[in-house]
Amino acid sequence: MICIGHRGAMGYAPENTLKSFAMALELGAPWVEADVHYVDNHIIVMHDQRLERTTNGKGLLSEKDFTYLRSLDAGNGERIPTLEELLNLIGGKAGINIELKGPGTAEPVIELIRERIDSPGDIDNFLISSFDHNTIKEVRSLDNRIKIGVLLDGFPETYPSIAEDLNAYSVNQKIDFVDREFVIDAHKRGLKVFVYTVNEPDDITKMEAMGVDGVFTNYPDRV
């Protein structure tokens, strides 16, 4: 069962900051997950569409310029990083699940990934996911080599056809909606099952017993 550091190691450091991702690596996470938006010609690593929850800024992320965003405190003096900075930090030491959050993110993310592929095997270090399945379709049309994760929050009847039509690698499902039947069905379809967000030791044990392939966690050391 793969441990995926959720927004780094956000149980210990401000989420989606370089400090958080560095801590996830230190705690042994073989994969990390990061949320990205494309703003002012930069791929910004941040979850929310608004700034208030995770920074000392105010307003919509999409309405700000890069200089302003870099001036903000994202927690404990950390700055909002770019995806390029995050990839530099990881340096191939872990895989990365990039969740596309805002509009227009697919193409610049794919372009950056292509720049980072030095050998054929490097592509396996990337997984791209989104709740917006049209965005996932765009990813597939741009590059059919990159692994795709279909993000779910429930039991949509269309999930099998969506995942199969896109030749998805995984279904990334919320812990509330995962049971043994779901895992068996996904595996029969050739899909990996990654579950978010799994923090409590008994939940970690439960997911392992169900046979899930990986868990997103705020506490990588627990997994």
Residue, then its C-alpha position, 0 to 999 in steps of 0.5 A: m500500500i503506497c503512502i502518498g503525502h497529502r499536500g506534503a506532510m500537512g499534519y506537521a507543516p503548512e500545506n502545499t509549502l516546500k517545507s511540508f513536501a520536504m518533511a514528507l520526503e524526510l518521513g519516507a513518503p514515496w509519493v506526494e500530492a500537490d494541488v495546482h492552479y495556473v495564475d499569471n503564467h505560473i503554475i501555483v501550488m495551492h489548494d483553495q481558490r481563495l487566499e484567506r484560509t492558507t495565507n495572510g492574503k485576501g481575495l481570489l487567487s485567480e485575480k492576483d499577480f505573481t508578485y503579490l502571491r509571492s509576497l504572502d505568508a503561506g504559514n510559518g514564513e513559507r511562501i506559495p511555491t511554484l510547481e517547478e520549485l516543487l519538482n526541483l525539491i523532489g528531484g526524482k526522490a518521489g513520485i508526484n500526484i498533481e491535482l489540477k484545480g483551476p482552469g487552464t492548468a492542463e497544458p502548462v502542467i503537461e509542458l513542464i512534465r515533458e521538460r522534466i522527462d530525461s528517460p522513458g521511465d521518468i514518466d512513471n513518477f507522475l500521476i495527474s488527477s482532477f475532479d473535473h473530468n473534462t480537464i482529465k480528458e484534455v490531459r489524455s489528449l495532450d499526452n497519452r503516456i501520463k498516468i491519470g487518476v479520476l477523482l471521486d467523492g461518492f459513487p457516481e454510476t458513470y465512474p467505470s465508463i469514465a475511467e475506462d474511456l480515459n484509460a485511467y491508471s487509478v480512481n482516487q476515492k474519498i475514504d467515506f465511500v470505499d468498501r471491499e466491493f468498490v476495491i474489487d470492482a476497480h481492480k477487475r477493471g484494471l484500476k488502482v484504488f487510492v484513498y483520501t484522506v487517511n490519517e487515523p491508525d485504525d483507518i490505515t489498517k482498515m484500508e490495508a485490509m481492504g486491499v487498496d493500493g495507496v492512501f493520501t495522508n497528512y501523516p506519512d510516518r503513520v503509514 
